[in-house]
């Protein structure tokens, strides 16, 4: 099956929503109706793309069959309007290649491949890992660097080497280094896509040369996120700053404990999906509930 959206990732910009996976029956099954609705609603709200089976989607707890099904549902719901990017992360290179091929077969427009976690490979090992993924499929590969979760990170020279590998088209950067996008832009030019993986600092990331954000917060307020990005691109910095400031309390609330627990709880409060997660994650704490409800109320949502 070919992707219905053949994108030039070098031109992709804006907010890509990192979708959670809705569960039913104590996490035993995927709630397909809720997931399809969320995909369609996100597209109608103006996001630039959908990211499926990433960290927010609880990918480590999903079977290959579940990941395939989620991708096919997302591709069907997107209906050619935006690209679907598939998480294809593993600390076993052969498994990551298998997931990338599965993603291509399910109709994904690109894969998002995370730095291998736990085994802490060298920079040469990281290069070979991503090279193997990128050369195994005919769709673009976006690197994902999140040292807080993986235990090691991509060095700038390694990113530059990988940018020369056919198929490697961008980076989701959750390193927390705000000097990085400017340095990478100087190294790699305008064609290599730079996406923030940190909702809290996205405006600063854009100002340093970033192209957009792979976002958790846009699950809840996609239109506000899209507005902020559009204002920045139009040079209306005051509006971009005001919108970012309005979103900040929600951003803070959605990261008071491990993602995606708070965002699934927020969507549950709003009646869009269950807040169920799979072990080893567990339900939102009382403190998280209070923070989420307070933030939603400040944005004008009915939470009673």
C-alpha positions in Angstrom: 0.0 0.0 0.0 1.4 3.4 -1.0 1.0 6.4 1.2 -1.8 8.7 0.0 0.4 11.6 1.0 3.7 11.7 -0.8 5.3 14.6 1.0 8.5 16.5 0.5 9.6 16.4 4.1 12.1 19.2 3.4 9.1 21.5 3.1 7.1 20.2 6.1 6.5 22.8 8.7 4.1 23.5 11.6 2.6 21.4 14.3 2.6 17.6 14.1 0.4 16.1 16.8 1.9 13.1 18.7 -1.2 11.1 19.2 -2.0 9.0 22.3 -3.4 5.5 21.9 -7.0 5.3 23.3 -7.6 2.1 25.2 -10.8 0.3 26.3 -11.5 -2.5 28.7 -8.7 -1.7 31.2 -6.2 -1.3 28.3 -6.8 -4.6 26.8 -8.0 -3.2 23.4 -7.5 -0.1 21.3 -10.6 2.1 21.1 -10.6 2.5 17.3 -13.6 4.8 17.1 -12.0 7.3 19.6 -8.7 7.1 17.7 -10.2 7.7 14.3 -12.2 10.6 15.7 -9.2 12.2 17.2 -7.2 11.9 13.9 -10.0 13.5 11.9 -10.6 16.3 14.5 -6.8 17.1 14.6 -6.7 17.5 10.8 -9.8 19.7 10.8 -8.2 21.9 13.4 -5.3 22.6 11.0 -2.3 20.5 12.2 0.3 19.8 9.7 0.6 16.1 10.4 -0.2 13.1 12.7 2.5 11.1 14.6 1.3 7.6 15.5 2.9 5.0 17.8 5.5 7.3 19.3 6.3 7.9 23.0 2.9 9.6 23.5 1.2 6.6 21.8 2.8 4.2 24.4 4.6 2.4 21.6 6.7 0.1 23.9 3.4 -1.5 25.1 1.9 -2.0 21.6 2.2 -5.1 19.5 3.3 -5.0 15.9 -0.3 -5.8 14.9 -1.6 -2.9 17.0 0.9 -0.5 15.5 -0.1 -1.6 12.0 -3.8 -1.1 12.8 -3.3 2.3 14.3 -1.3 3.5 11.3 -4.0 2.2 8.9 -6.7 3.9 10.9 -4.7 7.2 10.9 -4.0 7.0 7.2 -7.7 6.4 6.5 -8.8 9.2 8.8 -6.3 11.7 7.3 -7.6 10.8 3.9 -4.7 12.5 2.1 -5.1 15.8 3.9 -1.9 15.6 6.0 1.0 13.1 6.3 1.0 10.4 8.9 4.4 9.8 10.5 5.0 6.5 12.2 7.0 5.8 15.3 9.6 3.1 14.4 11.8 3.1 17.5 13.6 0.2 19.1 16.9 -0.4 20.8 17.3 -3.5 18.5 18.2 -2.3 15.0 16.7 -5.2 13.2 13.4 -4.6 15.1 13.5 -0.9 14.2 14.0 -1.8 10.5 11.0 -4.2 10.8 8.8 -1.4 12.3 9.9 1.0 9.5 9.0 -1.5 6.8 5.7 -2.1 8.6 5.0 1.6 8.6 5.7 2.0 4.9 3.4 -0.9 4.2 0.6 0.6 6.3 0.8 3.9 4.3 2.9 6.1 6.5 4.5 9.1 4.8 7.6 9.0 7.0 9.1 7.2 10.0 10.2 8.7 13.3 13.1 6.7 14.7 14.3 7.3 18.3 17.8 7.0 19.6 18.2 3.4 20.9 17.4 3.4 24.6 19.1 1.5 27.5 22.1 0.1 25.7 23.8 3.4 25.3 25.6 2.9 21.9 28.6 5.0 20.7 28.1 7.7 18.1 29.3 5.3 15.5 26.7 2.8 16.6 24.0 5.4 16.5 25.0 6.4 13.0 24.9 2.8 11.8 21.6 2.2 13.5 19.8 5.1 11.8 21.6 4.4 8.5 20.1 0.9 8.6 16.6 2.2 9.2 16.8 4.9 6.5 18.1 2.7 3.8 15.6 -0.1 4.5 12.5 2.0 3.3 11.5 4.3 0.5 9.9 6.9 2.8 11.8 9.6 4.7 13.3 9.0 8.2 13.1 11.7 10.9 15.6 11.2 13.7 14.3 11.5 17.3 16.8 12.6 20.0 15.4 12.5 23.6 18.3 11.9 26.0 16.2 12.1 29.1 14.4 8.9 28.0 17.1 7.1 26.1 20.2 7.6 28.3 22.3 8.9 25.4 22.0 11.5 22.7 23.0 12.4 19.2 26.0 14.6 18.8 25.9 17.4 16.2 28.6 15.8 14.0 26.6 12.6 14.0 23.4 14.4 13.0 25.4 16.1 10.2 26.7 12.7 9.0 23.2 11.2 9.0 21.9 14.2 7.1 24.0 13.0 4.2 22.3 9.5 4.2 19.7 9.3 1.6 16.3 9.3 3.2 17.3 11.0 6.5 15.2 14.2 6.3 14.9 15.8 9.7 15.2 15.7 13.5 12.7 15.8 16.4 14.8 17.5 19.0 14.0 16.9 22.6 17.5 17.5 23.9 16.6 20.8 25.7 19.6 22.6 24.1 18.2 25.8 22.8 21.4 26.7 20.9 21.1 23.6 18.9 18.6 24.5 16.1 20.7 27.5 15.1 23.9 25.4 15.0 22.2 22.7 13.0 20.7 25.2 10.6 24.2 26.6 9.9 25.5 23.1 9.4 22.7 21.6 7.3 21.0 24.5 5.5 17.2 25.0 5.0 16.3 21.6 3.6 16.8 19.5 6.8 13.7 19.7 9.0 14.1 20.7 12.6 11.2 20.0 14.9 11.0 20.8 18.6 10.0 17.9 20.8 9.4 20.2 23.8 6.2 22.1 23.9 7.5 24.4 26.7 10.2 25.9 24.5 8.7 25.7 21.0 8.6 29.5 20.4 12.2 29.9 21.2 13.1 26.9 19.1 11.3 28.4 16.1 13.2 31.7 16.7 16.5 29.8 16.5 15.7 28.3 13.1 13.2 25.5 13.9 10.5 24.4 11.5 7.8 23.3 13.9 6.9 21.0 16.8 6.0 17.4 17.3 3.5 18.3 20.0 1.7 16.7 23.0 -0.2 19.9 23.8 -1.8 20.1 20.4 -3.8 17.0 21.3 -5.9 19.3 23.5 -5.7 22.8 21.8 -4.6 22.2 18.2 -6.1 25.4 16.9 -4.2 27.6 19.5 -1.0 25.8 18.6 -1.6 26.3 14.9 -2.4 30.0 15.5 0.8 30.5 17.5 2.9 29.0 14.7 1.1 31.0 12.0 1.6 34.2 13.9 5.3 33.6 14.3 5.7 32.7 10.6 3.8 35.9 9.6 6.2 38.0 11.8 3.5 38.8 14.3 5.7 38.1 17.3 3.4 39.8 19.8 0.5 37.6 18.9 2.7 34.5 18.9 4.0 35.3 22.4 0.5 36.0 23.7 -0.8 32.7 22.4 2.2 30.8 23.7 1.7 32.4 27.1 -2.0 31.4 27.1 -1.0 27.8 26.4 1.7 27.7 29.0 -0.4 26.6 32.0 -1.8 23.7 30.0 1.7 22.7 28.9 2.9 22.7 32.5 0.0 20.6 33.6 0.5 18.0 30.8 4.0 17.3 32.0 3.6 17.1 35.8 4.1 13.3 35.5 5.2 11.0 32.7 3.7 11.6 29.3 1.1 10.5 28.1 -0.7 10.1 31.5 -1.7 13.8 31.9 -2.7 14.3 28.2 -4.8 11.2 28.2 -6.4 12.4 31.4 -7.1 15.8 29.9 -8.8 14.2 26.9 -10.8 12.0 29.3 -12.0 15.0 31.2 -13.1 16.5 27.9 -14.9 13.3 26.9 -12.7 12.5 23.9 -11.2 9.2 25.0 -10.6 7.1 28.1 -7.7 8.0 30.3 -6.6 4.4 30.5 -2.9 3.6 30.1 -1.0 0.4 30.1 1.4 -0.8 32.8 4.0 0.2 33.8 2.2 3.5 33.5 -0.8 4.0 35.7 -3.7 6.3 36.1 -3.3 10.1 36.8 -2.7 11.1 40.4 -4.9 13.4 42.3 -2.3 16.2 41.8 -2.3 15.7 38.1 -6.1 15.7 37.9 -6.2 19.1 39.8 -3.5 20.6 37.6 -5.1 19.5 34.4 -8.6 20.6 35.4 -7.3 24.0 36.5 -5.4 24.5 33.3 -8.4 23.5 31.1 -10.7 25.8 33.1 -8.3 28.8 32.5 -8.7 28.1 28.7 -12.4 28.2 29.0 -13.2 24.5 28.8 -16.1 23.0 30.8 -14.6 20.4 33.1 -17.5 19.6 35.5 
